[in-house]
Structure formats: C-alpha cells, structure tokens
C-alpha cells in the first residue's frame, strides 16, 4: 500500500483516515469492507468525507446501505472516486434501456463494477456486440436483468470466443442469439470448463443433436457430474428418452415421480 500511495504516512492523511473510518462506522458499514476497499484502492485515503457523503447518498437512493454498501465498496472501491455525474450517466443509460430504479438498484448491489465503467467505451460496446450477433434491442432489458455481469466480460477474450465456439459446434448465429435471449448467463460460461465438456457429453454420450440446447440453454447451468450424467444414466438404464428440460428441470422428487421411484438419484 505504501508503494501505491506513499502519502499514507503524512499526518493529514492519517487524520483523514480516521475521519473516513468514523464516517463509515456511522453508516454501519462493516469495518472489514472498509479495510478491503482502502487496501484495493489507497487513493480513497485522499477523499474528503464531504465527497464520500455525496457518493454514499447516491448509492442510498438505490437501496445500497449498511452491509450492502460494504459489499459494493469492497467489490468496486473506485465507485467512491467517481464524480456524481459519472454515476448518473450509467443510471441514465440503464433507464434509457427500459430498466426501472428498483432493477437498477439490484444490478448495483450485484455488479457495482458496471457503475464505474464508461458508457461510451464499455457499456455501449457490449450492447453493440449483442446486437451484432442478432439480439434485438427489445430483449436487452431482460438479458441485462438476468445477467448484468456480461457488461464486465471482455469482448475479445470472453464473449466473442464463447459465441464463436457455439457456432463452431453447429449452431447458427440466429440460434446462438436465441439462446442468449432465453438464458443470458450463457454469456459467462467458460469454454473449457463448462461449454465444451457439456457439448461433448450431449452429442457423444447422449446422442442428442446440438440443436437441443437452443430450446433449453439452461442445460449448461447444471453440474455435469452431479446432475446431467446421473440422470442420463438412469434414463438410459430404463431405455427412456426425454427432452433436456424434462430430464433436468425437475427436482429429485419430481424426477422420481415421473420416471419411477427407482429413478431418484442417491446423494
């Protein structure tokens, strides 16, 4: 921390540090969250309490206070360095997309990094990427609401390779766009850890066409070892076939009720 912010040892900074601690204590923010924020971003030590008050008031307007505020500043301490108008630009951008303040507050609590991003250089570019693969503007609010984290995914290292992989295994651009609209967390799944092993099991072991995931992209959200494989082998042992949704979308009791008591997967 000393290397990042050598002024930390000055008397004025130490006094300001005490004032910052008192301020956040009054706001009932956990001390560990404040410490984590300062460790990640020592520049916070140079902020006046009056500046912090302005930012905290903005966050409070969206339901971010106490422990929620602690989580936000620990995750994205750079938010506290922003000018009020920079925060408002992101809020206005999300409102223009059709998201209400309640949803914006949930997004803020879940992925605060978005609100420290540039609207022009980052957020609009991510939306243009989605529309470039065929996602219509009318679907954007639902996609953002379900998976706001896509705004902090790198286009070149994450989003584009994932979508390209799905097209490489046989899906059309339109089908990939449909999958994203139906289940936007798909945008966040690793190729090597999630997409590839589940595609290979689907096609090579289950003998199903890749097009089946278009109707049920949530397939990729289930554990391969704990749910997909065990349920498939139960059905195969009974010489039964069903859709991915019927196989995976039920809890253990519902699965056993439909496919027989012996179909219940042992824990």
C-alpha positions as CSV (number, residue, x, y, z in Angstrom):
1,X,0.0,0.0,0.0
2,X,2.9,2.3,0.8
3,X,4.2,1.9,-2.8
4,X,0.7,2.7,-4.2
5,X,0.1,5.7,-2.0
6,X,3.3,7.0,-0.3
7,X,1.5,9.9,1.2
8,X,-0.2,7.5,3.6
9,X,2.3,8.3,6.4
10,X,1.6,12.0,6.3
11,X,-0.2,13.4,9.3
12,X,-3.0,14.9,7.3
13,X,-3.8,11.6,5.6
14,X,-3.7,9.7,8.9
15,X,-6.2,12.2,10.3
16,X,-8.4,11.9,7.1
17,X,-8.2,8.1,7.5
18,X,-9.7,8.4,11.0
19,X,-12.5,10.6,9.6
20,X,-13.2,8.1,6.9
21,X,-13.4,5.3,9.4
22,X,-15.8,7.3,11.6
23,X,-18.0,8.2,8.6
24,X,-18.4,4.6,7.5
25,X,-18.9,3.4,11.1
26,X,-21.8,5.9,11.4
27,X,-23.1,4.5,8.1
28,X,-23.0,1.0,9.7
29,X,-20.6,-0.3,7.1
30,X,-18.6,-3.4,8.3
31,X,-15.0,-2.4,9.1
32,X,-13.7,-5.3,7.1
33,X,-15.3,-3.9,4.0
34,X,-13.8,-0.5,4.5
35,X,-10.4,-2.0,5.1
36,X,-10.7,-4.1,1.9
37,X,-11.7,-1.1,-0.1
38,X,-8.8,1.0,1.1
39,X,-6.3,-1.8,0.6
40,X,-7.5,-2.3,-3.0
41,X,-7.7,1.5,-3.7
42,X,-5.5,3.5,-1.4
43,X,-6.5,6.7,-3.3
44,X,-9.6,6.6,-1.1
45,X,-7.5,7.9,1.7
46,X,-7.3,11.3,-0.1
47,X,-11.0,11.7,-0.3
48,X,-12.8,14.2,1.9
49,X,-15.7,13.0,4.0
50,X,-17.9,15.5,2.1
51,X,-17.1,13.9,-1.2
52,X,-17.8,10.4,0.3
53,X,-21.2,11.7,1.5
54,X,-22.2,12.7,-2.0
55,X,-21.4,9.3,-3.4
56,X,-23.0,7.4,-0.5
57,X,-26.2,9.4,-0.8
58,X,-26.4,8.4,-4.5
59,X,-26.0,4.8,-3.6
60,X,-28.5,5.1,-0.8
61,X,-31.1,6.3,-3.3
62,X,-30.9,2.8,-4.9
63,X,-31.2,0.9,-1.6
64,X,-27.5,0.4,-1.1
65,X,-26.7,0.9,2.6
66,X,-25.1,-0.8,5.6
67,X,-23.8,-4.2,4.7
68,X,-24.9,-3.8,1.1
69,X,-22.8,-0.6,0.9
70,X,-19.9,-2.5,2.4
71,X,-20.1,-5.2,-0.3
72,X,-20.3,-2.6,-3.0
73,X,-17.3,-0.6,-1.9
74,X,-15.2,-3.7,-1.2
75,X,-16.0,-5.0,-4.7
76,X,-15.7,-1.7,-6.6
77,X,-13.9,0.9,-4.4
78,X,-13.3,3.0,-7.5
79,X,-17.0,4.0,-7.4
80,X,-16.2,6.2,-4.4
81,X,-13.7,8.2,-6.6
82,X,-16.3,9.0,-9.3
83,X,-17.9,12.3,-9.8
84,X,-21.7,12.3,-9.2
85,X,-22.4,13.0,-12.9
86,X,-20.4,9.9,-14.0
87,X,-22.6,7.7,-11.8
88,X,-25.7,9.4,-13.2
89,X,-24.6,8.8,-16.7
90,X,-24.6,5.0,-16.1
91,X,-28.0,5.3,-14.4
92,X,-29.5,7.2,-17.3
93,X,-28.0,4.7,-19.7
94,X,-29.8,1.9,-18.0
95,X,-33.0,3.8,-17.6
96,X,-33.0,4.5,-21.4
97,X,-32.8,0.8,-22.0
98,X,-36.1,0.4,-20.1
99,X,-34.8,-0.7,-16.6
100,X,-36.6,0.9,-13.6
101,X,-34.8,2.1,-10.5
102,X,-35.6,-1.0,-8.5
103,X,-33.9,-3.2,-11.1
104,X,-31.0,-0.7,-11.3
105,X,-30.6,-0.9,-7.6
106,X,-30.4,-4.7,-7.7
107,X,-27.8,-4.5,-10.5
108,X,-25.8,-2.1,-8.5
109,X,-25.8,-4.4,-5.5
110,X,-24.9,-7.4,-7.6
111,X,-22.3,-6.0,-10.0
112,X,-21.2,-2.5,-8.9
113,X,-18.2,-2.5,-11.4
114,X,-20.8,-1.6,-14.1
115,X,-21.3,1.8,-12.5
116,X,-17.6,2.6,-12.6
117,X,-17.5,1.8,-16.3
118,X,-17.5,4.2,-19.2
119,X,-20.9,4.3,-21.0
120,X,-19.3,5.0,-24.4
121,X,-16.1,2.9,-24.2
122,X,-17.5,-0.1,-22.4
123,X,-21.3,-0.4,-21.9
124,X,-22.4,0.6,-25.3
125,X,-19.8,-1.6,-26.9
126,X,-21.1,-4.6,-25.1
127,X,-24.6,-3.9,-26.2
128,X,-23.4,-3.4,-29.8
129,X,-21.7,-6.8,-29.6
130,X,-25.0,-8.5,-28.6
131,X,-27.0,-6.8,-31.3
132,X,-24.2,-7.8,-33.7
133,X,-24.9,-11.5,-33.1
134,X,-28.6,-10.9,-33.7
135,X,-30.1,-10.0,-30.3
136,X,-32.9,-7.4,-30.8
137,X,-32.9,-4.3,-28.7
138,X,-36.3,-5.3,-27.2
139,X,-34.6,-8.3,-25.5
140,X,-31.7,-6.3,-23.9
141,X,-33.5,-5.3,-20.7
142,X,-34.3,-9.0,-19.9
143,X,-30.7,-10.0,-20.7
144,X,-29.2,-7.3,-18.5
145,X,-31.6,-8.0,-15.6
146,X,-30.8,-11.8,-15.7
147,X,-27.0,-11.4,-16.2
148,X,-25.7,-7.9,-15.7
149,X,-22.2,-9.3,-15.3
150,X,-21.9,-9.5,-19.1
151,X,-21.1,-5.8,-19.0
152,X,-17.8,-6.6,-17.3
153,X,-16.9,-9.5,-19.6
154,X,-14.1,-8.8,-22.1
155,X,-15.4,-8.9,-25.7
156,X,-12.3,-10.3,-27.3
157,X,-11.2,-12.7,-24.6
158,X,-14.5,-14.0,-23.3
159,X,-17.8,-13.0,-25.1
160,X,-16.7,-13.5,-28.8
161,X,-14.8,-16.7,-28.2
162,X,-17.7,-18.3,-26.4
163,X,-20.3,-17.3,-29.1
164,X,-17.8,-18.4,-31.8
165,X,-17.4,-21.8,-30.1
166,X,-21.1,-22.4,-30.1
167,X,-21.3,-21.7,-33.8
168,X,-18.3,-23.9,-34.4
169,X,-20.1,-26.9,-33.0
170,X,-23.0,-26.5,-35.3
171,X,-25.3,-23.7,-34.2
172,X,-26.2,-20.7,-36.4
173,X,-25.8,-17.1,-35.3
174,X,-29.5,-16.8,-35.0
175,X,-29.7,-19.9,-32.7
176,X,-26.9,-18.5,-30.5
177,X,-28.8,-15.2,-30.3
178,X,-32.0,-17.1,-29.3
179,X,-30.1,-19.0,-26.6
180,X,-28.7,-15.7,-25.1
181,X,-32.2,-14.2,-25.1
182,X,-33.6,-17.3,-23.3
183,X,-30.7,-17.7,-20.8
184,X,-28.3,-14.8,-20.7
185,X,-25.9,-16.3,-18.1
186,X,-24.7,-18.4,-21.0
187,X,-22.6,-15.4,-21.8
188,X,-20.5,-16.0,-18.7
189,X,-19.6,-19.7,-19.1
190,X,-16.1,-20.8,-19.7
191,X,-15.5,-22.8,-22.9
192,X,-13.1,-25.3,-21.4
193,X,-14.8,-25.7,-18.0
194,X,-18.4,-25.6,-19.0
195,X,-19.4,-25.4,-22.6
196,X,-17.1,-27.9,-24.3
197,X,-17.4,-30.8,-21.8
198,X,-21.2,-30.4,-21.8
199,X,-21.5,-30.2,-25.5
200,X,-19.3,-33.3,-25.9
201,X,-21.4,-35.3,-23.4
202,X,-24.6,-34.1,-25.1
203,X,-23.5,-35.2,-28.6
204,X,-21.2,-38.1,-27.9
205,X,-22.7,-39.9,-24.9
206,X,-26.3,-38.8,-25.0
207,X,-26.5,-38.9,-28.8
208,X,-28.6,-35.7,-28.9
209,X,-28.2,-33.1,-31.6
210,X,-26.6,-29.8,-30.6
211,X,-29.9,-28.1,-31.6
212,X,-31.5,-29.4,-28.4
213,X,-29.7,-26.7,-26.4
214,X,-31.4,-24.0,-28.4
215,X,-34.7,-24.9,-26.8
216,X,-33.1,-25.4,-23.4
217,X,-29.9,-23.4,-23.0
218,X,-30.2,-23.7,-19.2
219,X,-28.7,-27.2,-19.8
220,X,-25.3,-25.5,-19.4
221,X,-26.1,-24.4,-15.9
222,X,-26.4,-27.9,-14.4
223,X,-23.5,-29.8,-13.0
224,X,-22.2,-32.4,-15.4
225,X,-21.1,-34.8,-12.8
226,X,-23.8,-34.3,-10.1
227,X,-26.9,-33.9,-12.3
228,X,-26.6,-34.4,-16.0
229,X,-24.7,-37.6,-16.1
230,X,-26.5,-39.3,-13.2
231,X,-29.9,-38.5,-14.6
232,X,-29.0,-39.5,-18.1
233,X,-27.6,-42.9,-17.0
234,X,-30.8,-43.5,-15.0
235,X,-32.9,-42.9,-18.1
236,X,-30.6,-44.9,-20.3
237,X,-30.8,-47.8,-17.9
238,X,-34.6,-47.7,-18.2
239,X,-34.4,-47.3,-22.0
240,X,-36.2,-44.0,-21.8
241,X,-35.8,-40.8,-23.7
242,X,-37.0,-37.3,-22.9
243,X,-36.2,-33.6,-23.6
244,X,-33.4,-31.9,-21.8
245,X,-35.9,-29.8,-19.9
246,X,-37.8,-32.9,-18.7
247,X,-34.6,-34.5,-17.7
248,X,-33.0,-31.6,-15.8
249,X,-35.7,-29.1,-15.0
250,X,-37.3,-31.1,-12.2
251,X,-36.2,-31.5,-8.6
252,X,-35.3,-35.0,-7.4
253,X,-38.8,-35.8,-6.1
254,X,-40.4,-34.7,-9.4
255,X,-37.9,-36.6,-11.4
256,X,-38.5,-39.8,-9.3
257,X,-42.3,-39.3,-9.6
258,X,-42.2,-39.1,-13.4
259,X,-39.6,-41.7,-14.1
260,X,-40.3,-44.1,-11.3
261,X,-39.3,-44.3,-7.6
262,X,-36.1,-46.1,-8.5
263,X,-35.1,-43.1,-10.6
264,X,-34.3,-41.0,-7.6
265,X,-30.7,-40.1,-7.6
266,X,-28.9,-41.2,-4.4
267,X,-27.0,-38.4,-2.7
